[in-house]
Amino acid sequence: MRRRKKRTSFIYSVDIHDRAFYSRGGMEYSGDSVLRKLSDATGGRVIQVNSGKGTSEAFQQIANELRTQYLLGYTPSNNKLDGTFRKIEVKVRTGNAKVDARRGYYAPES
């Protein structure tokens, strides 16, 4: 059986909202928690923008991060095809590098 390699995708979310709008109407804004959950699960992040003018800066931050990425790969020692979630942790021994990595992956099923 040949395994297909899956592409790694980071989700970067740009959260543009007006909290004052929600508070005036007695509503609670909870969209940021959904964006954070999606972004954190993939190794991406949420950039909060308070006005439309900040979107250009937000996208520039994302572009800068994408230009300075390294892609690491490994072969797991557990080769069971059971579809379970496998946690991973990426650490840097020295230096001041920032690590954005997904928390794990799902093993393929047989």
C-alpha positions in Angstrom: 0.0 0.0 0.0 1.4 3.4 -0.9 0.9 6.3 1.5 0.0 9.7 0.2 1.9 12.6 1.7 -0.4 15.2 3.2 0.4 18.9 2.8 0.8 20.9 5.9 -1.4 23.9 6.1 -1.2 26.7 8.6 -4.4 28.7 9.2 -3.7 32.4 9.8 -6.9 34.3 10.9 -7.4 38.0 10.7 -10.0 39.0 13.3 -11.6 42.3 12.3 -14.5 43.3 14.6 -16.0 46.1 16.6 -16.4 45.0 20.2 -18.3 48.3 20.9 -21.0 47.2 18.4 -21.6 44.0 20.2 -21.6 45.5 23.7 -24.1 48.2 22.6 -26.5 45.6 21.5 -26.1 43.4 24.6 -24.5 40.7 22.5 -21.3 38.8 23.4 -18.6 38.5 20.8 -17.1 35.0 20.7 -15.8 34.7 17.2 -12.2 35.1 18.4 -12.3 31.8 20.3 -13.3 29.9 17.1 -10.6 31.5 15.1 -8.0 30.8 17.8 -9.0 27.1 18.0 -8.6 26.7 14.2 -5.3 28.6 14.1 -3.8 27.0 17.1 -4.6 23.5 15.9 -2.6 24.1 12.7 0.3 26.0 14.0 -1.0 29.3 12.7 -2.2 32.3 14.7 -4.8 35.0 15.0 -4.1 38.6 14.3 -6.6 41.0 15.8 -7.3 44.2 13.9 -9.4 47.0 15.3 -10.1 48.8 12.0 -10.0 48.2 8.3 -6.8 50.3 8.2 -4.9 47.6 10.2 -5.6 44.8 7.7 -2.7 45.8 5.5 -0.3 45.5 8.4 -1.9 42.2 9.5 -1.3 40.7 6.0 2.2 42.0 5.9 2.9 40.2 9.2 1.6 37.0 7.7 3.7 37.4 4.6 6.8 38.0 6.6 6.2 34.9 8.7 5.6 32.8 5.6 8.8 34.0 4.0 10.9 33.0 7.0 9.5 29.5 7.6 11.4 26.2 7.8 9.6 22.9 7.2 10.6 20.0 9.3 9.6 16.4 8.8 10.1 13.2 10.7 9.1 9.5 10.5 7.2 8.3 13.6 8.4 5.3 15.4 4.8 4.2 15.9 3.8 2.8 12.5 0.3 1.5 13.5 -2.4 2.5 11.1 -5.0 3.1 13.8 -6.3 6.7 13.1 -5.4 7.9 16.5 -4.2 11.4 17.4 -0.5 11.6 18.0 0.9 14.5 20.0 4.1 16.2 18.8 6.3 18.9 20.4 8.9 20.9 18.6 11.6 22.7 20.7 14.6 24.8 19.8 17.7 24.1 21.9 19.4 27.5 21.5 18.8 30.9 20.1 15.8 33.0 20.1 13.8 31.3 17.3 10.0 31.3 17.5 8.4 27.9 17.0 4.9 27.7 15.5 3.9 24.1 15.1 0.8 22.0 15.2 0.1 20.1 18.4 -0.1 16.7 16.6 -1.6 14.7 13.8 -3.9 11.9 13.1 -2.3 8.6 12.0 -3.7 7.2 8.8 -6.2 4.3 9.1 -5.6 1.0 7.5 
